């Protein structure tokens, strides 16, 4: 099962490392990453594999939200199946 992590906020050193660290601690594999800095605003999208995650999904969400707050960015985590359902008629 996959999930999408989005990160948006003021660019600072260590955002990617912080988010990836939380993923690693929870045994979440980062499969794809794209990031950009637009007029000083950091934007990142990660596709991650959560089937072997060692914590419940809601706990992973809380941990990533807390990590984002530490770095001053907004972090959201959404299961891929939600996006799939939104585009399936």
Steps between C-alpha positions, in 0.01 A plus 500: 500500500628842410450848642581852384676745731485869413716763667463876451655792686792736535821343375744404776785254531404143591135473394554199275725335759242551778209354300709212364625427852146462632424268209810289567419468870155366409637263231334704224688476170535821297454401136482835320576859595456825315576835654526858394553841649263759359571860609644375828218252565606137532265248335553123505298195403607152607348167399561247776431130557317453830413128490782420746452806718558414866249755636130554427430745214351764731813488717720542191290804407547647848875439497541662159282795600713550811820478295361762264414729788858469628628615160228762445332324208159344437511120450202297377481123446231341284453137405542446126170310491315825579644664189418189298138503622463871422591439134306177450146530371 
